Amino acid sequence: MQSVGLLPVEASEQATVIDKLFNTHFWIISFLFSLISVVVVYSLIVFRRKGDDEDEGDGKYITGNNTLEVVWTVIPLITVIFFSFLGAKSLAATKVIEPEALNVNVTAGQWYWFFEYPDFEIKTDTLFLPVDRQVKLTMTSVDVIHSFWVPEFRVKQDVLPGDNFVKELYLTPTVVGDYTVRCAEFCGGAHAYMNSPVKVMSKEKFQDWVDTELGNQPKDPVSKGQKLVTQNGCVGCHSSDGKEGVGPTWKGLFGSTQKLSDGSTVTVDEEYLTNSIVKPNVQIVAGYPANVMPSNYADLFSQDELSSIIAFIKSLQ
């Protein structure tokens, strides 16, 4: 269906399977639609009331036609069974698991995607994938239901909050290029902007990227903290230059006195910053909404990473 502009490019093995099924549906349904349209038009012309027909009563009463009833029951039944078989076969083809699949942990939150490569200890907000290698995406949400969708891959999976609802998705990219993962489940005010880049590259370039990332890991706490807040989408709500956002700016935050939503005040020190990260809804700064910041950072960040983030915030004076 790419030739008529109905679908984007096929960029994964799963896309080939899905498009083949879609094409089969399209042409069979087109044939049935055309056949029914011809019969309807034929009936309108042949069985229309003639101009000299004086009979204004009902048409001829027909009690039934066993042959016709069998035909219009059996043919749709065979068609449904045929499509069910094709659907099951296609679904099974997209679920084939390869032992050498690349593991990627996907975290969804309002309103960002975050990717972790546990085999390499790399974290990024861009999904980097090697071409012609199966990828296992292990997905969870930190707040509400999201939906992972890359149109060119023809895969979509709801991402649910909670440890008991971790979802897995397998895909094999086949075309080198740049794509976009979108959220296909309404998840709040900035849902339309919940996009992240997807870069499919050759296996050699992917390995070069891994080597570069491993070699470029920041050593000092401030640089490490800056990278962490960028990778985890924190900069989407908090600015480092004093500009207003969904959350308080980090500029000049450390050491300042902040009024909280309950009317009390607090001096922003390391303890307050730590608590605000791991328990974000306990002490809310007045004028800012609650229940927006993800509440899973206690599990996501190690103590060393928390210290690095705080060091970065302290540096923004």
ABEGO torsion letter per residue (X at the ends): XAAAGABBBBABAAAAAAAAAAAAAAAAAAAAAAAAAAAAAAAAAAABBBAABABABBBBBBAEBAAAAAAAAAAAAAAAAAAAAAAAAAAAAAABBBAABBBBBBBBBOBBBBBBBAAAGBBBABBBBBBGBBBBBBBBBABBBBBBBBAAAGBBBBBBBEAAABBBBBBBBABBEBBBBBBABBAEAAAAABBBBBBBBBAAAAAAAAAAAAAABBABAAAAAAAAAAAAGAAAABBAAGBBBABBBABGABGBBBBBAAGBBBBBBAAAAAAAAABAAABBBBGBBBGABBAAAAAABBAAAAAAAAAAAAABX
